[in-house]
Amino acid sequence: MKTRVIQDDTDPGERGINQAAPIVASSEAEVSASPDLVWDVLTVIEQWPSWNPDVKWVSMDGRLAEGTEFRWKAGPATITSTLQSVEAPARIAWTGTTFGIEAMHVYALEARDGVTLVRTEESYDGLLARIFRGRLQKTLENSLESGLEHLKAEAERRTADLATERRS
């Protein structure tokens, strides 16, 4: 997995995150699972705590669709998020706020040579993001890496389970 800070000034509407925010990061991983299976793991939001120990709980009001809100706890923060884009099985994006930080988060999935390339990007804006830029930059980078590691592990576990069931 690779994390890098994005330095370009791409229009936020084009990429889904705020490239001009003081904190911007991305990470990607190849997952040995189909895009549909990775999508299923990623988009059953209420189940995030079952495979991602960084997420303590999730409450979602409605179905997986643009405009749907969900609340969740990750680390010390309770976050209120709104789905901005849902394009199965290729892209999901949401915005969220906590402690005055405005976050924009995007996951993009791409089938590639028998695996799924999962790319995630996120930006933080707001007063606290500006004040604690250094610390929050590292926190965001670690969070993206950790989230991808857990997503990869769960999707690959489910893929292995499906292969075992087919052989039985």
Secondary structure, 3 states (H helix, E strand, C coil): CEEECCCCCCCHHHHCCCCCCCEEEEEEEEECCCHHHHHHHHHCHHHHHHHCCCEEEEEEECCCCCCCEEEEEECCEEEEEEEEEEECCCEEEEEEEECCEEEEEEEEEEEECCEEEEEEEEEEECHHHHHCHHHHHHHHHHHHHHHHHHHHHHHHHHHHHHHHHHHC
